[in-house]
């Protein structure tokens, strides 16, 4: 199958978690709200990076052909070695050195190989065609240079016929020897993609980690050309075990794992203690490499001897990292029952019990937890709490989340620990960092991969064989994972409460971006019944209205920006749909959009004293805008475009201490956010004594920082007028709104909110 492919490389820093990052595959947020601070999340759109038309035309002109110029082996090797030497010289004494990172271009994707090696035909390097995915073919090559580690690993390879090419291997991760493939290695490449890289530069490109296999001298001799074969230096399982120990002591963990694996292959089945020891050693290595599925399997396979306490301990630790806390608890208890010689296991067991309690009861002190989040690390040692909801088919959008019990407004619906979120917070870099981490996690842990594959991946075509084990490796499609990430990614502040400060700036404080698999099942609504917030890498969903059991849980995918056209465009770009709800349909009226834009051009600050003449002018514009909202459409809907003027009047009259008018406009703000008739009688009916603030009860309104502001102005106004009952109601409602926005509320956070 022919096509064009290119890569974009950018130089960026490596951060604390070791994740390489790249330029944004999104756009900078567009400020469309002026003084209206609606939400804590900005518009960060994940799109393909731009590639020049000239480059694509040149690549397309060469597609399906041999390169017009083939460099000599000497030139390729010398040029490559020069780059390696310069890189090594630059690394002397350096830490956190910028690396080159390949950015993902979904429009130029190709599928991973799902054909077994035995069914692939070997091809020579000199038959590679530019911009071609060579299906039903394989390459067997030997590396003849040291690796250059940048966007991935680049090396020079030769085939058995003496042909030479450049090879780039990406997305292997720290657990693979191929992440820094040594000189002299024999590598098999399934269904290779040969690409144009610009200016007489071509290379074999391996993006999918399952498409490259390191062949081993001895066990893989049937696949290795005779000219590449060497005598296996180590002869028996004992020698391979010792080689594994040596590699482990040298902290070369991928090599240690490979050596222990070879030892297991050679170890006689009847020597159970020897094999058990090898499994335990490999389990420890896999735990270090964050290959938790493999670590747990090896640990349990090693049972049957005096070190069973250690086997159960490793299995418990692996299950813990996979967030299987009930399983982890069982393994900890099995280890403790054997009376281990170290108190560390009891300590880890207590930590596990805390996670089990969180997962069953949702016992979090988020105010205290928030204090442990830093500007460099947002990862928390916490469990997800999802027992009030379940995933099932939605009548509107595929699958969704549904309440399994009644949930009160202001109550936690669920709290989820991230599946993947790197410690990279720059808005231009965090998307690429999230992609790199997601691919590595899925490649190293099939159980994580399975969870992620359950999510919506847009229009990207699946083979249906993703995650199948073929030739000893489970198939990982990096382009599918990126498509899933783009369609299901969340971005947020380190702690949402910090964004309650009007001086908060995404470009200064940074934003995390990552994947929360369970939360991603919650479908969109412009008038949602939940609101999300962040404390570290915990995503917290709070009910904004009383939710009966069986109700679908909805969230708003974007901050509820007042500008209709902005919402429309972002829904199209990010998720490929046009919102057809009544509110969006109504706001599509051309006259309404134009008048709203004219009103914004006034851009008058409500926080300074405004003249009566200016107030009258804004009132006239407000009346014109109000007249365009058809009552039959908007009787029970939010009116987002009316928020700015109603907020303006509220602030103007608050500045003047004209409390009755300030209260009137604060109630209007609530109405425009969807809290229809916010003052009612005690039975919730309209009219009568209007003694009850009917917010967060039976109607769904949009909750934002502006909602909190309006409720605090109400409380302030009622206090000034001596209406203490309504003042207490407004204060209580404002605290619920603040909890919905930031995940928790204390007296201190409430008082400091501005």
C-alpha positions as CSV (number, residue, x, y, z in Angstrom):
1,X,0.0,0.0,0.0
2,X,1.5,3.3,-1.1
3,X,1.2,6.6,0.7
4,X,3.3,9.5,2.0
5,X,4.9,9.8,5.4
6,X,7.1,12.3,7.0
7,X,8.3,13.2,10.5
8,X,8.6,16.5,12.2
9,X,11.4,16.8,14.8
10,X,11.7,19.4,17.5
11,X,14.2,19.9,20.3
12,X,12.7,19.9,23.7
13,X,13.8,19.2,27.3
14,X,13.5,15.9,29.1
15,X,11.5,16.4,32.3
16,X,11.6,14.6,35.6
17,X,9.6,11.6,34.5
18,X,11.9,11.0,31.6
19,X,9.3,11.5,28.9
20,X,10.3,13.1,25.7
21,X,8.1,16.0,24.6
22,X,7.4,17.8,21.4
23,X,5.8,21.0,20.1
24,X,2.1,21.3,20.5
25,X,0.0,19.2,18.2
26,X,-2.6,21.8,19.1
27,X,-3.2,25.5,18.9
28,X,-2.8,28.2,21.5
29,X,-6.1,28.9,23.2
30,X,-8.1,31.8,21.7
31,X,-9.2,34.3,24.3
32,X,-12.9,34.9,23.5
33,X,-14.4,35.7,26.9
34,X,-12.8,39.1,27.7
35,X,-13.6,39.8,31.3
36,X,-15.8,36.7,31.6
37,X,-13.8,34.0,33.3
38,X,-15.9,30.9,32.7
39,X,-13.8,27.9,33.4
40,X,-10.4,26.7,34.5
41,X,-9.6,24.7,31.4
42,X,-8.6,26.5,28.2
43,X,-9.2,25.3,24.6
44,X,-6.3,23.1,23.7
45,X,-7.0,21.4,20.4
46,X,-5.1,18.3,19.3
47,X,-4.5,18.4,15.6
48,X,-1.8,17.1,13.2
49,X,1.3,19.3,13.0
50,X,1.7,21.1,9.7
51,X,3.8,19.7,7.0
52,X,4.9,21.9,4.0
53,X,3.1,21.3,0.8
54,X,6.5,21.3,-1.0
55,X,7.7,18.4,1.2
56,X,4.6,16.4,0.5
57,X,4.8,17.0,-3.2
58,X,8.5,15.9,-3.3
59,X,7.6,12.8,-1.2
60,X,4.7,12.0,-3.5
61,X,6.8,12.3,-6.6
62,X,9.2,9.7,-5.3
63,X,6.5,7.3,-4.0
64,X,6.7,3.8,-5.3
65,X,10.2,4.3,-6.7
66,X,13.8,3.6,-5.7
67,X,15.7,6.6,-4.4
68,X,17.3,8.6,-7.2
69,X,20.6,8.7,-5.2
70,X,21.9,5.8,-3.1
71,X,24.8,6.8,-0.8
72,X,27.7,4.5,-0.3
73,X,28.2,2.4,2.8
74,X,31.3,4.4,3.8
75,X,29.4,7.8,3.5
76,X,26.4,6.5,5.6
77,X,28.6,5.1,8.3
78,X,31.0,8.0,8.5
79,X,28.2,10.6,8.6
80,X,26.3,8.6,11.2
81,X,29.4,8.2,13.4
82,X,30.1,11.9,13.2
83,X,26.6,12.6,14.6
84,X,27.1,10.0,17.3
85,X,30.5,11.5,18.3
86,X,29.1,15.1,18.4
87,X,26.1,13.9,20.5
88,X,28.3,12.1,22.9
89,X,30.7,15.1,23.3
90,X,27.7,17.3,23.9
91,X,26.4,15.0,26.6
92,X,29.6,15.1,28.8
93,X,28.6,16.6,32.1
94,X,25.1,17.4,30.9
95,X,21.8,16.6,32.5
96,X,18.3,17.1,31.2
97,X,19.7,17.7,27.7
98,X,17.1,18.5,25.0
99,X,16.3,15.6,22.7
100,X,14.7,15.4,19.3
101,X,11.1,14.1,19.3
102,X,9.1,12.8,16.4
103,X,5.6,14.2,16.3
104,X,2.6,12.1,15.3
105,X,0.8,12.8,12.0
106,X,-2.4,10.7,11.9
107,X,-3.1,11.7,8.3
108,X,0.1,9.8,7.3
109,X,-0.4,6.8,9.4
110,X,0.2,3.1,8.5
111,X,-0.9,0.0,10.3
112,X,1.2,-2.3,12.4
113,X,2.0,-5.8,11.0
114,X,-0.4,-8.5,12.1
115,X,1.1,-11.2,9.9
116,X,3.3,-13.9,11.5
117,X,6.9,-13.9,10.6
118,X,6.6,-17.4,9.0
119,X,4.2,-15.9,6.4
120,X,6.4,-12.9,5.5
121,X,8.8,-13.0,2.6
122,X,12.4,-11.8,3.2
123,X,13.4,-8.9,0.9
124,X,16.7,-7.2,0.3
125,X,17.3,-3.6,1.2
126,X,17.9,-2.6,-2.4
127,X,14.3,-3.4,-3.2
128,X,12.8,-0.9,-0.8
129,X,10.5,1.7,-2.5
130,X,10.1,5.2,-1.2
131,X,7.0,6.1,0.8
132,X,5.8,2.5,0.6
133,X,4.5,0.1,3.3
134,X,6.0,-3.2,2.2
135,X,3.2,-5.6,3.2
136,X,3.8,-9.3,3.3
137,X,7.6,-8.6,3.4
138,X,10.2,-8.6,6.1
139,X,13.8,-7.4,6.5
140,X,16.5,-9.1,8.5
141,X,19.4,-6.7,9.0
142,X,22.5,-6.3,11.2
143,X,23.4,-3.0,12.9
144,X,26.9,-1.8,11.9
145,X,27.2,1.4,13.9
146,X,26.5,2.5,17.5
147,X,23.0,3.9,18.0
148,X,22.2,7.6,17.9
149,X,19.4,8.3,20.4
150,X,17.2,11.2,19.6
151,X,13.6,11.1,18.5
152,X,14.0,7.3,18.7
153,X,17.1,5.3,18.0
154,X,18.8,5.7,14.6
155,X,21.5,3.3,13.3
156,X,23.0,2.1,10.0
157,X,22.1,-1.5,9.0
158,X,23.2,-4.0,6.3
159,X,21.5,-7.0,4.9
160,X,23.1,-10.4,4.0
161,X,23.8,-9.1,0.5
162,X,25.9,-6.1,1.6
163,X,23.2,-3.5,1.0
164,X,23.2,-0.6,3.5
165,X,20.4,1.7,4.8
166,X,19.5,4.0,7.7
167,X,17.1,2.6,10.2
168,X,15.0,4.5,12.7
169,X,13.2,2.7,15.5
170,X,10.7,4.6,17.6
171,X,8.4,4.1,20.6
172,X,10.3,1.1,22.1
173,X,10.4,2.4,25.7
174,X,12.9,1.9,28.5
175,X,12.1,-1.9,28.8
176,X,13.4,-2.8,25.4
177,X,17.0,-3.4,24.3
178,X,15.9,-1.9,21.0
179,X,15.6,1.5,22.7
180,X,19.4,1.6,22.4
181,X,20.1,-1.2,20.0
182,X,23.7,-2.2,20.3
183,X,26.1,-2.4,17.3
184,X,26.2,-5.9,15.9
185,X,22.5,-6.7,16.7
186,X,20.4,-8.6,14.3
187,X,16.9,-7.1,13.9
188,X,13.9,-8.4,12.0
189,X,11.5,-5.7,10.7
190,X,8.0,-6.7,9.8
191,X,6.4,-5.1,6.8
192,X,8.8,-2.2,6.7
193,X,7.9,1.4,5.8
194,X,10.6,3.2,3.7
195,X,10.3,7.0,3.9
196,X,11.6,10.2,2.4
197,X,13.1,12.4,5.0
198,X,14.2,15.3,2.8
199,X,17.2,16.3,0.7
200,X,18.4,12.9,-0.6
201,X,17.7,11.4,2.9
202,X,15.8,8.1,3.2
203,X,15.3,5.7,6.0
204,X,13.4,2.6,7.2
205,X,10.9,3.8,9.8
206,X,9.6,1.6,12.5
207,X,6.9,3.4,14.5
208,X,5.0,0.5,16.0
209,X,6.9,-1.3,18.8
210,X,5.6,-4.7,17.7
211,X,7.1,-4.3,14.2
212,X,10.7,-4.7,15.3
213,X,12.1,-7.9,16.8
214,X,15.6,-8.4,18.2
215,X,16.8,-11.8,17.0
216,X,18.9,-13.9,19.3
217,X,21.9,-16.0,18.3
218,X,21.0,-19.6,18.9
219,X,17.3,-19.7,19.5
220,X,16.5,-17.6,16.4
221,X,19.1,-19.1,14.0
222,X,16.5,-20.2,11.6
223,X,15.7,-16.6,10.9
224,X,19.2,-15.2,11.0
225,X,21.2,-15.4,7.7
226,X,24.2,-17.6,7.9
227,X,26.6,-14.7,7.3
228,X,25.2,-13.0,10.4
229,X,25.3,-16.0,12.7
230,X,27.7,-16.2,15.6
231,X,28.3,-18.9,18.1
232,X,26.2,-18.4,21.2
233,X,28.8,-17.5,23.8
234,X,26.9,-18.8,26.8
235,X,26.1,-22.5,26.8
236,X,23.7,-23.3,29.7
237,X,21.1,-21.8,31.9
238,X,23.5,-21.2,34.8
239,X,25.7,-19.0,32.6
240,X,22.8,-17.1,31.3
241,X,21.5,-16.6,34.9
242,X,24.9,-15.2,35.9
243,X,24.9,-12.9,32.9
244,X,21.5,-11.7,34.0
245,X,22.8,-11.0,37.5
246,X,25.7,-9.1,36.1
247,X,23.5,-7.0,33.8
248,X,21.2,-6.3,36.8
249,X,24.1,-5.1,38.9
250,X,25.1,-2.8,36.1
251,X,21.5,-1.5,36.0
252,X,21.1,-2.7,32.4
253,X,17.6,-4.0,33.2
254,X,16.5,-4.8,29.6
255,X,19.6,-6.9,29.1
256,X,19.0,-8.6,32.5
257,X,15.5,-9.5,31.5
258,X,16.7,-10.9,28.2
259,X,19.4,-13.0,29.9
260,X,17.0,-14.4,32.5
261,X,14.5,-15.2,29.7
262,X,17.2,-17.2,27.8
263,X,18.2,-19.0,31.1
264,X,14.5,-20.1,31.5
265,X,14.4,-21.4,28.0
266,X,17.5,-23.6,28.7
267,X,16.6,-24.6,32.2
268,X,15.4,-28.2,32.5
269,X,11.7,-28.5,33.5
270,X,12.5,-30.9,36.3
271,X,14.8,-28.4,38.1
272,X,12.0,-26.6,39.7
273,X,13.9,-24.6,42.3
274,X,16.3,-23.2,39.7
275,X,13.4,-22.2,37.4
276,X,11.6,-20.7,40.4
277,X,14.6,-18.6,41.2
278,X,14.9,-17.4,37.6
279,X,11.2,-16.4,37.5
280,X,11.6,-14.5,40.8
281,X,14.7,-12.6,39.4
282,X,12.9,-11.7,36.2
283,X,9.8,-10.6,38.2
284,X,12.0,-8.2,40.1
285,X,13.5,-6.8,36.9
286,X,10.1,-6.4,35.3
287,X,8.8,-4.5,38.4
288,X,11.8,-2.1,38.0
289,X,11.0,-1.7,34.3
290,X,7.3,-1.0,35.1
291,X,6.2,-4.1,33.2
292,X,3.7,-4.9,35.9
293,X,1.7,-7.5,34.1
294,X,4.8,-9.5,33.4
295,X,6.1,-9.0,36.9
296,X,3.0,-10.3,38.5
297,X,2.9,-13.4,36.2
298,X,6.6,-14.2,36.9
299,X,6.2,-13.7,40.6
300,X,3.3,-16.1,40.9
301,X,5.1,-18.6,38.6
302,X,8.0,-18.6,41.1
303,X,5.9,-19.9,44.0
304,X,6.9,-23.1,45.6
305,X,9.9,-22.4,47.8
306,X,11.3,-20.6,50.8
307,X,11.2,-17.2,49.1
308,X,7.4,-17.3,48.5
309,X,7.0,-14.3,50.8
310,X,9.1,-12.3,48.2
311,X,7.1,-13.7,45.3
312,X,3.8,-12.6,46.9
313,X,5.4,-9.3,47.7
314,X,6.4,-8.6,44.1
315,X,3.0,-9.7,42.9
316,X,1.3,-7.4,45.4
317,X,3.5,-4.5,44.3
318,X,2.8,-5.1,40.6
319,X,-0.9,-5.3,41.2
320,X,-0.8,-2.1,43.3
321,X,0.9,-0.2,40.4
322,X,-1.8,-1.6,38.1
323,X,-4.4,-0.2,40.6
324,X,-5.7,-3.7,41.2
325,X,-5.8,-3.0,45.0
326,X,-8.1,-5.9,46.0
327,X,-5.7,-8.3,44.2
328,X,-2.7,-6.5,45.8
329,X,-4.3,-6.9,49.2
330,X,-4.6,-10.7,48.8
331,X,-1.0,-11.0,47.8
332,X,0.2,-8.9,50.7
333,X,-1.8,-11.0,53.1
334,X,-0.3,-14.2,51.6
335,X,3.2,-12.8,52.0
336,X,2.6,-11.7,55.6
337,X,1.1,-15.1,56.5
338,X,4.6,-16.6,55.7
339,X,6.2,-14.3,58.2
340,X,8.6,-12.4,56.0
341,X,11.9,-11.3,57.5
342,X,11.3,-7.6,56.8
343,X,8.9,-5.0,58.2
344,X,8.6,-3.3,54.9
345,X,5.9,-5.6,53.7
346,X,3.6,-4.7,56.6
347,X,4.2,-1.1,55.8
348,X,3.3,-1.6,52.2
349,X,0.3,-3.6,53.2
350,X,-1.1,-0.7,55.3
351,X,-0.7,1.6,52.3
352,X,-2.7,-0.9,50.2
353,X,-5.4,-1.0,52.8
354,X,-5.7,2.8,52.5
355,X,-6.2,2.4,48.7
356,X,-8.9,-0.3,49.2
357,X,-10.7,2.0,51.6
358,X,-10.6,4.9,49.1
359,X,-11.8,2.7,46.3
360,X,-14.8,1.4,48.4
361,X,-15.8,4.5,50.3
362,X,-14.3,7.5,48.5
363,X,-12.7,8.8,51.7
364,X,-10.5,11.6,50.5
365,X,-9.3,14.8,52.2
366,X,-8.6,16.7,49.1
367,X,-7.7,19.9,50.9
368,X,-4.8,18.1,52.5
369,X,-4.0,16.1,49.4
370,X,-3.8,19.3,47.4
371,X,-0.9,20.5,49.5
372,X,1.3,17.6,48.3
373,X,1.0,18.5,44.7
374,X,4.0,20.4,43.4
375,X,4.9,22.4,40.3
376,X,7.1,19.5,39.2
377,X,5.1,16.4,40.2
378,X,1.3,16.0,40.3
379,X,1.2,12.2,40.8
380,X,-0.6,11.1,43.9
381,X,-0.6,7.7,45.7
382,X,-4.4,7.4,45.7
383,X,-7.1,5.0,44.4
384,X,-10.0,5.6,42.1
385,X,-13.6,5.7,43.5
386,X,-16.2,4.7,41.0
387,X,-18.7,2.5,42.9
388,X,-21.6,5.0,42.4
389,X,-21.5,4.6,38.6
390,X,-21.2,2.0,35.8
391,X,-20.5,1.9,32.1
392,X,-23.3,0.8,29.9
393,X,-24.9,1.5,26.5
394,X,-26.2,5.1,26.1
395,X,-29.3,5.9,24.1
396,X,-27.5,8.9,22.7
397,X,-23.8,8.3,22.3
398,X,-22.5,4.7,22.2
399,X,-21.6,4.0,25.8
400,X,-21.8,6.2,28.8
401,X,-21.6,6.4,32.6
402,X,-24.8,5.9,34.6
403,X,-25.6,6.4,38.3
404,X,-26.2,3.2,40.2
405,X,-27.7,5.1,43.2
406,X,-29.2,8.5,44.0
407,X,-26.5,11.2,44.2
408,X,-27.0,14.6,45.8
409,X,-25.9,17.9,44.3
410,X,-22.4,18.7,45.6
411,X,-21.6,15.0,46.2
412,X,-18.7,13.2,44.6
413,X,-19.9,11.1,41.7
414,X,-16.5,9.5,41.1
415,X,-12.8,10.3,41.5
416,X,-10.3,8.7,39.2
417,X,-6.6,8.3,39.3
418,X,-5.0,9.0,35.9
419,X,-4.2,6.2,33.5
420,X,-1.5,8.3,31.9
421,X,-0.4,11.9,32.6
422,X,3.2,13.0,32.4
423,X,5.0,15.6,34.5
424,X,5.1,17.9,31.5
425,X,2.9,21.0,31.9
426,X,3.8,23.4,29.1
427,X,0.7,23.6,26.9
428,X,2.8,23.3,23.7
429,X,4.6,20.1,24.9
430,X,2.2,18.2,27.1
431,X,0.3,16.5,24.3
432,X,3.3,14.8,22.9
433,X,4.5,13.8,26.3
434,X,1.2,12.2,27.0
435,X,1.3,10.3,23.7
436,X,4.8,9.0,24.5
437,X,3.9,7.9,28.0
438,X,0.6,6.3,26.8
439,X,2.4,4.2,24.1
440,X,5.0,3.0,26.6
441,X,2.5,2.1,29.3
442,X,0.3,0.2,26.8
443,X,3.3,-1.6,25.2
444,X,4.7,-2.6,28.6
445,X,1.3,-3.6,30.2
446,X,-1.3,-5.4,28.0
447,X,-3.9,-5.0,30.8
448,X,-3.6,-1.2,30.4
449,X,-3.6,-1.5,26.7
450,X,-6.9,-3.4,26.8
451,X,-8.6,-0.7,28.9
452,X,-7.4,2.0,26.5
453,X,-8.6,0.1,23.4
454,X,-12.1,0.1,24.8
455,X,-12.3,3.9,24.2
456,X,-13.6,5.7,21.2
457,X,-10.9,6.2,18.6
458,X,-12.6,8.5,16.1
459,X,-12.5,7.6,12.4
460,X,-9.2,5.8,12.6
461,X,-9.7,2.3,11.1
462,X,-9.0,-0.6,13.4
463,X,-7.8,-4.0,12.3
464,X,-9.5,-5.8,15.1
465,X,-6.2,-7.5,16.0
466,X,-4.8,-4.9,18.2
467,X,-3.4,-6.4,21.4
468,X,-3.2,-9.9,19.8
469,X,0.1,-11.7,20.6
470,X,1.9,-12.4,17.4
471,X,5.5,-13.7,17.3
472,X,5.7,-13.3,21.0
473,X,4.8,-9.6,21.0
474,X,1.3,-8.0,21.5
475,X,0.4,-5.8,18.6
476,X,0.5,-2.1,19.5
477,X,-0.8,0.5,16.9
478,X,0.7,3.8,18.0
479,X,-1.5,5.8,15.6
480,X,-4.6,4.2,17.1
481,X,-3.4,5.1,20.6
482,X,-2.8,8.7,19.5
483,X,-6.3,8.9,17.9
484,X,-7.8,7.5,21.2
485,X,-5.8,10.0,23.2
486,X,-6.9,12.9,21.1
487,X,-10.6,12.0,21.4
488,X,-10.5,11.2,25.1
489,X,-7.8,13.5,26.6
490,X,-8.4,15.9,29.5
491,X,-6.4,18.9,30.4
492,X,-6.4,20.7,33.7
493,X,-4.6,22.6,36.3
494,X,-2.3,21.0,38.9
495,X,-5.0,21.9,41.5
496,X,-8.2,23.4,40.2
497,X,-8.5,25.5,43.4
498,X,-5.4,27.4,42.2
499,X,-7.3,28.5,39.1
500,X,-10.0,30.1,41.2
501,X,-7.5,33.0,41.5
502,X,-8.2,35.5,38.7
503,X,-4.5,36.0,38.2
504,X,-4.0,32.3,37.3
505,X,-2.3,32.0,33.9
506,X,-2.2,28.7,32.0
507,X,1.0,29.7,30.2
508,X,2.8,30.5,33.5
509,X,1.5,27.9,35.9
510,X,1.1,25.2,33.2
511,X,-1.6,22.5,32.5
512,X,-1.4,18.8,32.8
513,X,-2.8,16.7,29.9
514,X,-3.5,13.0,30.0
515,X,-5.9,10.2,29.9
516,X,-8.5,9.1,32.5
517,X,-10.0,6.0,31.0
518,X,-13.1,5.8,33.2
519,X,-14.0,9.5,33.0
520,X,-13.7,9.4,29.3
521,X,-16.9,7.3,29.1
522,X,-18.9,10.3,30.4
523,X,-20.7,11.8,27.4
524,X,-21.1,15.5,26.5
525,X,-23.9,17.9,27.3
526,X,-24.0,21.6,27.1
527,X,-26.1,21.5,30.3
528,X,-24.3,18.7,32.2
529,X,-25.3,17.2,35.5
530,X,-21.7,17.0,36.7
531,X,-18.6,19.1,36.8
532,X,-15.0,17.9,36.7
533,X,-12.0,19.3,38.6
534,X,-8.4,18.2,39.3
535,X,-6.3,17.7,42.4
536,X,-2.9,16.4,41.1
537,X,-3.6,13.5,38.8
538,X,-7.0,12.8,40.4
539,X,-10.0,13.8,38.3
540,X,-13.0,14.5,40.5
541,X,-16.6,14.6,39.2
542,X,-19.1,16.4,41.4
543,X,-22.9,16.4,40.9
544,X,-24.3,19.8,40.1
545,X,-27.9,18.7,40.6
546,X,-29.6,15.8,42.4
547,X,-29.1,12.8,40.2
548,X,-31.5,9.8,40.5
549,X,-30.3,6.3,40.1
550,X,-30.2,5.2,36.5
551,X,-29.5,8.7,35.1
552,X,-26.7,9.1,32.6
553,X,-23.8,11.2,33.9
554,X,-22.9,14.0,31.5
555,X,-20.1,16.5,31.5
556,X,-19.2,19.4,29.2
557,X,-16.3,18.6,27.0
558,X,-15.0,22.2,26.7
559,X,-15.2,25.1,29.1
560,X,-18.6,26.6,28.6
561,X,-17.3,29.4,26.5
562,X,-19.9,32.0,25.8
563,X,-19.0,32.3,22.1
564,X,-21.1,29.9,20.1
565,X,-18.9,29.8,17.0
566,X,-15.9,28.9,19.2
567,X,-17.7,26.0,20.8
568,X,-19.0,24.8,17.4
569,X,-15.5,24.8,15.9
570,X,-13.8,23.0,18.8
571,X,-16.4,20.2,18.9
572,X,-15.9,19.7,15.2
573,X,-12.1,19.7,15.4
574,X,-11.6,17.6,18.6
575,X,-14.5,15.1,18.5
576,X,-15.9,15.3,15.0
577,X,-19.5,16.2,15.9
578,X,-21.8,19.2,15.8
579,X,-23.7,19.7,19.0
580,X,-27.4,19.6,18.1
581,X,-28.8,20.5,21.5
582,X,-31.5,23.2,21.7
583,X,-29.1,25.7,23.3
584,X,-26.5,25.5,20.5
585,X,-29.2,25.5,17.8
586,X,-30.7,28.7,19.3
587,X,-27.4,30.4,19.6
588,X,-26.7,29.8,15.9
589,X,-29.0,32.7,15.1
590,X,-26.9,35.1,13.0
591,X,-28.4,38.3,14.5
592,X,-27.8,37.0,18.1
593,X,-24.1,36.3,17.3
594,X,-23.6,39.7,15.7
595,X,-25.2,41.7,18.5
596,X,-23.3,39.7,21.2
597,X,-20.1,40.6,19.4
598,X,-21.0,44.3,19.3
599,X,-21.8,44.3,23.0
600,X,-18.4,42.8,23.8
601,X,-16.7,45.6,21.8
602,X,-17.7,48.0,24.6
603,X,-15.3,46.0,26.8
604,X,-16.1,48.3,29.8
605,X,-14.8,47.2,33.2
606,X,-17.6,46.7,35.7
607,X,-15.1,46.9,38.5
608,X,-14.8,50.7,38.3
609,X,-17.5,53.3,38.7
610,X,-19.6,53.6,35.5
611,X,-21.6,56.7,34.6
612,X,-25.4,56.6,34.3
613,X,-25.1,57.3,30.6
614,X,-22.9,54.2,30.1
615,X,-25.3,52.1,32.1
616,X,-28.2,53.2,30.0
617,X,-26.3,52.4,26.8
618,X,-25.5,48.9,28.0
619,X,-29.1,48.5,29.0
620,X,-30.3,49.3,25.5
621,X,-27.9,46.7,24.0
622,X,-28.9,44.2,26.7
623,X,-32.6,44.6,25.8
624,X,-31.8,44.0,22.1
625,X,-29.8,40.9,22.9
626,X,-32.5,39.6,25.3
627,X,-35.2,40.0,22.6
628,X,-33.4,37.6,20.3
629,X,-33.7,34.7,22.8
630,X,-37.0,33.0,21.8
631,X,-39.0,32.1,24.9
632,X,-40.3,28.9,23.5
633,X,-36.7,27.7,22.9
634,X,-35.0,29.1,26.0
635,X,-37.6,28.8,28.6
636,X,-35.7,26.1,30.4
637,X,-32.2,26.5,28.8
638,X,-29.1,28.5,29.7
639,X,-28.5,31.7,27.8
640,X,-24.8,31.8,27.6
641,X,-24.5,35.0,25.6
642,X,-26.5,36.9,28.2
643,X,-24.0,36.1,30.9
644,X,-21.5,38.9,30.1
645,X,-24.0,41.8,30.3
646,X,-25.7,40.4,33.4
647,X,-22.4,40.0,35.1
648,X,-21.5,43.5,34.1
649,X,-24.6,45.0,35.7
650,X,-24.2,42.9,38.8
651,X,-20.6,44.2,39.3
652,X,-21.6,47.8,38.5
653,X,-24.3,47.8,41.1
654,X,-22.2,46.0,43.6
655,X,-19.6,48.7,43.2
656,X,-22.2,51.3,43.9
657,X,-23.5,49.2,46.8
658,X,-27.0,49.4,45.2
659,X,-27.8,46.0,46.8
660,X,-31.3,45.5,45.5
661,X,-30.2,46.0,41.9
662,X,-27.0,43.9,42.5
663,X,-29.3,41.1,43.8
664,X,-31.6,41.4,40.8
665,X,-28.7,41.0,38.4
666,X,-27.0,38.2,40.4
667,X,-30.3,36.3,40.1
668,X,-30.3,37.1,36.4
669,X,-26.8,35.6,36.1
670,X,-28.0,32.4,37.7
671,X,-31.0,32.3,35.4
672,X,-28.7,32.7,32.4
673,X,-26.6,29.8,33.6
674,X,-29.7,27.6,33.5
675,X,-31.0,28.0,37.1
676,X,-34.5,29.0,36.0
677,X,-36.5,31.0,38.6
678,X,-33.8,30.9,41.2
679,X,-36.1,32.2,43.9
680,X,-39.1,30.1,44.7
681,X,-41.3,29.1,47.7
682,X,-40.4,26.3,50.0
683,X,-42.1,23.7,47.8
684,X,-40.1,24.7,44.8
685,X,-43.0,26.4,43.1
686,X,-42.7,29.7,41.3
687,X,-44.4,32.7,43.0
688,X,-45.5,33.1,46.5
689,X,-43.1,34.3,49.2
690,X,-39.9,33.5,47.2
691,X,-38.2,32.5,50.5
692,X,-36.0,29.8,49.1
693,X,-33.0,30.0,46.8
694,X,-33.8,27.2,44.3
695,X,-30.2,26.3,43.2
696,X,-28.7,22.8,43.0
697,X,-32.0,21.1,43.6
698,X,-34.3,19.9,40.7
699,X,-32.8,21.8,37.7
700,X,-29.5,21.5,35.9
701,X,-27.5,24.7,35.5
702,X,-24.0,25.3,34.2
703,X,-21.6,25.7,37.1
704,X,-18.6,28.0,36.6
705,X,-16.6,30.5,38.6
706,X,-19.1,33.1,37.6
707,X,-21.8,31.0,39.3
708,X,-19.9,31.2,42.5
709,X,-19.4,35.0,42.0
710,X,-23.1,35.5,41.6
711,X,-23.9,33.5,44.7
712,X,-21.4,35.3,46.8
713,X,-22.8,38.7,45.6
714,X,-26.2,37.4,46.6
715,X,-25.0,36.5,50.0
716,X,-23.3,39.8,50.4
717,X,-26.4,41.7,49.3
718,X,-28.8,39.7,51.4
719,X,-26.5,40.3,54.4
720,X,-26.5,44.1,53.7
721,X,-30.3,44.1,53.6
722,X,-30.7,41.9,56.7
723,X,-32.1,38.9,54.8
724,X,-30.2,36.4,56.9
725,X,-32.1,33.3,55.8
726,X,-31.4,33.9,52.1
727,X,-27.9,35.0,53.0
728,X,-27.2,31.6,54.6
729,X,-28.8,29.8,51.6
730,X,-26.7,31.8,49.1
731,X,-23.5,31.1,51.1
732,X,-24.3,27.3,51.3
733,X,-25.0,27.3,47.5
734,X,-21.8,29.2,46.8
735,X,-19.8,26.5,48.7
736,X,-21.5,23.7,46.7
737,X,-20.6,25.6,43.5
738,X,-17.0,26.0,44.6
739,X,-16.8,22.3,45.4
740,X,-18.1,21.5,42.0
741,X,-15.5,23.7,40.4
742,X,-12.4,22.7,42.4
743,X,-13.3,19.3,44.0
744,X,-13.3,20.4,47.6
745,X,-14.2,23.4,49.7
746,X,-12.9,24.7,53.1
747,X,-13.7,28.0,54.9
748,X,-10.2,29.2,53.8
749,X,-10.7,28.4,50.1
750,X,-14.2,29.9,50.2
751,X,-13.0,33.1,51.8
752,X,-10.0,33.5,49.5
753,X,-12.0,32.8,46.3
754,X,-12.0,35.9,44.1
